[in-house]
Amino acid sequence: MNPQGDDVELATTSGQAADALPATDGSGQAWLQRYTTSVMQTFGTPQRVLVRGEGCHVWDADGNKYLDLLGGIATNALGHAHPLLVAAVTAQLTTLGHVSNFFATAPQIALAERLLEVSRAPEGSAVFFANSGAEANEAAFKMARRTGRTKVISTLGAFHGRTMGALALTAKEAYRAPFEPLPGGVEFVPYGDLGALGRAVDGATAAVFLEPLQGENGVVPAPEGYLAAARRITAEHGALLVLDEVQTGIGRTGEWFAHHNPRHEGVVPDVMTLAKGLGGGIPVGAVVAFGPRNAALLGAGQHGTTFGGNPVASAAGLAVLHAIERDALLDNVNAVGAHLRTAIEALGHPLVEGVRGEGLLLGVALTEPVAGHVVTAALERGFIVNAARPDTVRLAPPLVLTTAQADTFVAALPEILNGATP
Ligand SMILES: *Cc1c(COP(=O)(O)O)cnc(C)c1O
């Protein structure tokens, strides 16, 4: 018998949780005041203080309800408080919450197997678990170094994360400058420019890092043939092709992974990095190495993490993958995504130039750089969206968004856009 059995039982009662957690009845203003004197100002002033979520909706501390069309930045794949995710995480945490990597657990192994399946990874492939997108890319960067080469190609506009290695792969000057020198050897080429990529990659190149669609850069899909050509070029020179699917993976674009889209001609990467949607809101990152040669790049003792692959995080990943399959969410993403795009373009609003993107990762391109004002106007009317760049509003809602929910946004959009004045 487990002598702690009674304590485990007690800890699950809401009474105990209430003693540990803050009351959420304070006003948003009062909470923000406390925020500014306790949390680092890294993110500026938050737009609202959120206290609760259910499905595609969240509520703020003042009781206002919002349709969440950002989904924690492409992360809340199943929306908020999804019963399956809650049940899987709760069941795992009450059974076994964490062990070190001196031990294996069933959820970790099962999630690795499921990821290899949905990745269509060949025999000999393997997964490394991390806790975030930056960490997944950090591991991929280390894999690149293990080829014995140090030159790495990344693209302008790319976003790969904020740790020193991931930042070295990210071109944005404002992010990099305060932290130089960064790990060296990274060169940048314009995204989508095949000629530039062909000229940059040579026999000294360890890896090419690419997003199949640049999310942070304002939802910019790779041009036709780009990924397939990148595959040919890297293979020709013995360089790794690393696809960063942190934002685009796990059903976001209507395929399990964005590079599965038929327009990428069946491209198979050497390495793929994942995070965001994989845990449905629980921090999970993963690196999928395709084939035995790539799977062996990080050998025993060459990389590590305390939390990576922990059973609770793995249970979350398994729940997300299960729900996507069980509830045919890829079909939903394609249907609702196409509907949203068509309906927004059909508004014919003078501020809307068009809609870019795939599945439920959409960028509403504006004719003027007023995306920040659109975000504010949307928030005031009960919708959460995001300015991926000054002229682009990003939509990355939960994969469970319904057409009816999408339509409430489309109906409000003209007024939102009209209200988006500097
Ligand atoms: C968000 C993102 C990252 C970084 O992920 P974190 O979990 O924030 O570290 C890396 N690459 C892409 C493409 C992303 O969208």
The ligand as an SDF file (V2000), in Angstrom:
LIG
                    3D

 15 15  0  0  0  0  0  0  0  0999 V2000
    7.4870   30.1540  -31.2500 C   0  0  0  0  0  0  0  0  0  0  0  0
    8.5340   29.6510  -32.1840 C   0  0  0  0  0  0  0  0  0  0  0  0
    9.7960   29.2430  -31.7140 C   0  0  0  0  0  0  0  0  0  0  0  0
   10.1960   29.3830  -30.2800 C   0  0  0  0  0  0  0  0  0  0  0  0
    9.4280   28.6030  -29.4370 O   0  0  0  0  0  0  0  0  0  0  0  0
    9.4460   28.8940  -27.8420 P   0  0  0  0  0  0  0  0  0  0  0  0
    8.6020   27.7930  -27.2950 O   0  0  0  0  0  0  0  0  0  0  0  0
    8.8560   30.2560  -27.6510 O   0  0  0  0  0  0  0  0  0  0  0  0
   10.8470   28.8230  -27.3970 O   0  0  0  0  0  0  0  0  0  0  0  0
   10.6730   28.7110  -32.6260 C   0  0  0  0  0  0  0  0  0  0  0  0
   10.3690   28.5960  -33.9280 N   0  0  0  0  0  0  0  0  0  0  0  0
    9.1670   28.9840  -34.4130 C   0  0  0  0  0  0  0  0  0  0  0  0
    8.8700   28.8200  -35.8590 C   0  0  0  0  0  0  0  0  0  0  0  0
    8.2110   29.5400  -33.5620 C   0  0  0  0  0  0  0  0  0  0  0  0
    7.0420   29.9560  -34.0470 O   0  0  0  0  0  0  0  0  0  0  0  0
  1  2  1  0
  2  3  1  0
  2 14  2  0
  3  4  1  0
  3 10  2  0
  4  5  1  0
  5  6  1  0
  6  7  2  0
  6  8  1  0
  6  9  1  0
 10 11  1  0
 11 12  2  0
 12 13  1  0
 12 14  1  0
 14 15  1  0
M  END
$$$$
